[in-house]
Amino acid sequence: MTNQQQEQGRIIGGDLETLGLQATLKMLALGGKTGQLSVAATHDAVDGRTVRERLDIYLKKGNIVALNSSDPAPIDLLELLRLMRRIHRKDATEIHDQVGTHLPYVLAALLERNLISAGELQQRMEFAIIQEIARAMRWQRGTFEFHVHVNVVETSMTPLSVDHVLLEAIRIMDEWSKVTIPELTRSSTPRWLPEFKGDISELSLSRDEIGVLFLANGQNPVFAIAYGLLTNEAQVAHSVERLVNMHLVEVVNDQLERQLEQSLTNALTVSRGQLKHDNRMTPEQRLQMLIHTMGTCINKLLSHHSNYARALRGKTVSNDDLYGYLEMSFLPLLRRAQRDHQIVEAVTFHDGELDYHELMDLNKLVRGDQLETFYWDAVQAFHQLMNSTFQMVIADEIGPTRASRRLNELWETFAQEVDAEMERQRVRRISNQQRRQQP
């Protein structure tokens, strides 16, 4: 469609400040209009960013038949239903392999397998439209325009009465106004707090709160939990709020997560830079290099943890308290490595750092095969300690969130490089031993 045709098809337009979305939709419904209502808005996010959004609402004879968003919320319905034990992992995997995660295709596949009813399909399509319109009705800055010369997108959904949609959307808006945690939005992601060790059944949680708690795994934002449970987003936010007050969940701080992720990325980047591949190195030097690479990584992880450990966030602590906390978290890991590998008994931990200089200086005291044997044992000990330190840091700081997936992938890349070098040294050692045994 040309710009001229679009302009000719435009029969109404204006600013949201002058004529809001609610009044515009009611006017179009009363007139029995068919066409596309486009709403473009800007608003400030909680973190201060300016967000630009667009919503296209398709009407047929005054009823809503479809809706498109410029930023469709990514919802993995298959995973949500699996977590709710409504479908088996096998079905979820097969449907995912067949159609991906695109909601219309997923819903059709679920219906085809009789995993949802036609009634639930209609309910989910209607639910998504109501949540989007409730969200758009809170936009205060933006423009709208209605075009009649468009091909109205239709779906299998029964057309929705504008009055019904607006009534539900207004109720949701009213519920959002009662949420008291400022940073809690539809995009907020709740996750379980690891400190809770009690019995959930003794907490007198409502059915909605139990459902929200079940899905608050650090992967699903409020809008996804709402869609999974078919409970409106504001009600889910209220449930999250109560669970936060009961110290069962926390709301992921996106800005903090980004800082945390960048800090860990920097730590791993420095460590990777020390993993040299210089063919002029002797076997003992290569093993020494591996020890130093992993020792640096461990200390970088501990330094990072001193800034982002859950128990230390937002608090002013003395160096003694900081080192005491790191010691409490890290010493059990070091003690386990020392039990498994006697050579690292010479390694100490003080002032928040692993001190392994005695290992690095072994070449001043020992030579030949014994030095290589000692270094190889130390490499295995540090490999164990490095991996357990990373897992401790991730589990304490962010748990099973989307950020942890990215960091685990980054860690695997670094760990694979270390593992590859260790394997080269293992094969070389075996080869040398076999040569020495030959007559």
Secondary structure, 3 states (H helix, E strand, C coil): CCHHHHHHHEEEEEECCCCCHHHHHHHHHHCCCCEEEEEEEEEECCCCCEEEEEEEEEEECCEEEEEEECCCCCCCHHHHHHHCCCCCHHHHHHHHHHHCCCHHHHHHHHHHCCCCCHHHHHHHHHHHHHHHHHHHCCCCEEEEEEECCCCCCCCCCCCEEHHHHHHHHHHHHHHHCCCCCCCCCCCCCEEECCCCCCCHHHCCCCHHHHHHHHHCECCCCHHHHHHHHCCCHHHHHHHHHHHHHCCCEEECCHHHHHHHHHHHHHHHHHHHHCCCCCCCCCHHHHHHHHHHHHHHHHHHHHHHHHHHCHHHCCCCCCHHHHHHHHHHHHHHHHHHHHHHCHHHHHCEEECCEEECHHHHCHHHCCCHHHHHHHHHHHHHHHHHHHHHHHHHHHHHHCCCCHHHHHHHHHHHHHHHHHHHHHHHHHHHHHHHHHHHHCC
